[in-house]
């Protein structure tokens, strides 16, 4: 986590909750839980998620773990996304946390690490500023968003699940990023986080690239980061990803998965209407705009990232 005070890099103190807040959060039971982080205002991805849930044989709880807004800067799009998302469970992402803030000191609230280019940070701040102006025209939705919690807690079968946007410490934390999850120097922190939060699974998003890592810490523990529900997550793969946690196996094909206690935990592809999504994106963010410069290559081609294979899941 960066200590910079630059908008877009700063991590506000109000973002910090710590694993004890996850342990104290009200626990809800779910037969099947969909974690949908990083929808980014993609209405086609939302429609695909709703169709996937409807095809499940039993009840499904949808939880949008932050950043369900981003590219939906048109009034109709902002209202449609938020009205549909807020019918379900949701927690704040940094995008939502900054929408009602009077100050722009945190910018987009992403708390980007130093490895992210300054031009990307500046464009993200401009994207968020435009979205914030749209949100201000919808005070009813803004009020409902402001009441969302930063964390959630579920039980799926015997598995205890802590849902966050960033990591176990902070809404914009990066310790559930792929590189941090593979860093053996983070082992002691992870063990403490699982223990203090009293969970078997952490489900996150925020870092925008997917990962699932199992750790042997007084029994099997798992971090499942779905990457982005509303954007491609690997080169040439134009679909989003959600994390499914269920008492029964997924009826949908999965990209990779694991199990903790009696829960099946799988990364499911969200195969949205890509042509319609690109057309909607370009209507708001034409060539040369801030979002186009930062994201259109990823939206049209996918990021320079390869999806892991099931054998990559186990970490000593």
N, C-alpha and C positions, 0 to 999 in steps of 0.2 A: 504494500500500500504506500503510495507516494505521500510525502509530507509537504508537497508544493502547495502554494496558496493561489496558483493560477486557476481561473475558472475552467472547469472541465477536468482538471487534475486533482483539485482539492477534494478531500473526503470529509464532509461536514461532521462535527461531533454529534449532531442529531441523528446521523445514520447509524450510530453504534448502539447495539443492543446486547451482544454477548450471548454465549450459549445458555446461560441460566434463564434468559427470557424465553428461549425455545422450550426449555424444560417446564416452564410455568405456563405456557400457552394452553388454552383449552384444547383438549384432545377430541377429535371427531373420528368416528368410525367410517370406513369406506370399504365396500366390496371390491370395487375397482376405482383407482384414482388416476386421472390424467393430469400431469403437470405440464403446463403450456407456457413456458417462459419465452420472452422475446417474440411476441406476435408481430410487433412493430407496425401495427395498423393495417395488416394484410387481410382484407375481407375474404379473399378466396381461401386463404389458409384457415380462417375461422370457420367457414362453411365446410371445409373438408374435415376439420376436427369434430364438428357437430355431427356430420354424417358417420364418422368412425364410431363415435360414442353411441349413436342410434343403432349401429350394427352389432353392438355387444349383446351377449345373451342375458345379461343382468344389469342392474343399475350402475351408473357411472357418475362419479363425482368429478367435476371439472374444476381445477384450481389454476388460475392464471397467475404465475409467480413473477409478475412484474414486467415492465416495458411492453405492455400490450398496445401502447400508443407509440408513434414516432413519425411515420411518413404520412399519416392521415390528417393533413393540415387543412383540408377542405371541410367546411362546416358539416356537410351531410355525412362525410366519412368519419369525422370525429364523433358525431352523435351516434351513428350506426354501430361503430365498434364498441363504444363505451356502454351503450344501452344493452347490447348483447352480452358483453363480458360480465357486466355487473349483475346479470341474472344468476351468476354462478359465484363460487368462491374466488377470491382474488386477494393478492397482497401487493404492496407498493413495489415498484421498481424505481430506480433513480429518475427515470423520465417522469413518472407520475409524482414522485416526491417533490420535484421542482416546479410543477405546473402552477401551484398556488402560492409560491414564495414571492414576497414583495421584492426581495433582493435578487440580483443575478450573480451574486458572488461565486456561487458554485457552478455556474454555467449549466451544462447538461447533467451535471452530477455523476458523470461516469467514473470519476477518480482514475482516469487513464494513467497507467504507469509510464515511466520515462521512455520506455521502448517504443511508444506510439508517437508518430511524427506530429509535430506541433500544428501542421496544416490540417491534419485530421481532427485534432482537438478543436481548433478554431471553427472548422465547418460544423462539427457536432453542436457547438454552442449556437451557431446561427440557425441550424435546423430546430433546435429546441426553442429558441427565441420565437420563431415563427409559429411553432406548435402552441407555445404558451399564449400567444395572442389569440389563436383560435379558441383555446380552452376558456379564455376570459369571456368569450361571447356565449358560453354555456355554463352559467353559474350553478345550475341545478346539478349537472354532472360533476362539475368541479367539487362541489360540496360533498357528493357521495364518494368521490375518489379520495378526498382528504381524510375520510373516516376509515380508510383501509388500514389494516395492520401491516407491520413490516415482516412478520413471521407467521407461520401456521404450523399446526401439529395434527397428525393423523395416526390412526392405527389401522393397518390392513392385515387382517389375520393376526398373527403374533408380532408382526414387524411394526416397530415404532418409527414414524417418519417425521423428520423436521424439514419444513419447506421454507426456503429462503430465496432471495433474489441473488445476493452476492455470495457471502460465505457465512460461517458460524458466528463471526464477530460483527460484521457490518453489512448494511444494505448494498454498498458498492465495493465490498471486499473482493480480492482477486485470488484468494487462497484455494478456490476450487477450480482454478484455471488448469489446463492440461499440464503445463510445465511445473506448477506448484504441486499438483497431485503426484507427479513422478519424482519429486525432490525428496530424497531420504532425510534431509535435514528438517523436513516438516513433520516427520513422524510423531514426535513428542507433542507438537501442537495439535495434530489430528486426534491423537489418543485422548488428550485433555478435552477437546471439543466434543467428541462423541460421548465421553463420560459425563461431562457437565450438562450437556443437552439431554442426556438420557434417551438417545435415539439409536436405532440400528442403521438408518438410512438418512443421508442428507440429500435433498433434491434441490438443485440450483439452476441458474441460467447465467445472466449478466455478461460473462466473458465472451459469449457469442460463438464459441467453438465447443463441440460436444465431447464428452468424456464420461466413462464409467470405470471406476476403480474400486476393487475390493481390497480391504485391509483386514489382516488377522489381528484384532485388538480385543482381547477378552471375548472371543467369538467373532464371526464374520461381520464386518461393517462395510457399507458401500456409500460412495459419493456418486450420484448420478446427475450430471450436468447435461441438460438437453441441447445446449447451444442456442439455436434460434428456431422457433416454430414458424416464423414468417419469412425466412430467407434460406437460401441454400447453405449447406454446412460442409460441403466437400466439392472439389473441382469436378465439374461436369454432372453434378447430381442436383438437379433443380427441384428440391423438395425441402420442406422443413422437417423438424424432428420434435417429438414430444416424448416424455417419459411416462410409461404406463406401469403402475404398480397394482397388481391384482392377486386375489386369492386363487384365481384360476388362470390357466395359460391364455395368452392372447389369441383371439380369433383372427387377428391380422398378422401378416408377415412382419417380422422384426429385423432390424439391422444387426443388433447384438443384444445380449441380455445376460442376466444372472438371476440368482435367487438368494434371499436372505430369510432365514427361518422358513415360514411357509408361504412367503410372498414371491411372486414372479415379477421381475423388474426388467423391463424391455424398452429399448429405444425404437419407437415406431416412426416410419417415414410419413410425413404429411404431404400427400401428392395433390397439391392444389392446382387450379387452372393457371398455368404459368403465363400464357399469352394474355389472359385477362388481367392478371396481376401486374405484368409489365406495362400494359396500357394504362392502368389506374395510376401506377407509380409515375409514369412519364407525364400524365396530365397535371400532376402536382409539382413534379420535379423534372423539368425538361433538361435537355443536354446543356451542360455548363453550370447548372445550379449546384448548390452545396451538396445536397443529397446525391445527385447524379454523379458528381465527382468522387464522392466517398464510397458509394454503394452500388452503382449500376453494373459495374463489372462483376461484382459478386452476385447480384441478382440475376444477371444474364448468363454467367458462366460458372459461378461458384467460387469459393475462396481457394487459395493454394493450400489445401489441407486434405489429408487422406483419412477416411473413416477407419477407426480401429477395428481389429478383428477380435472375435470372442476370446482368443488366447491372451489378448493384451489386458484382460480385465483383472487378473489376479496379481496382486502386489504383495510382496513379502513384508 
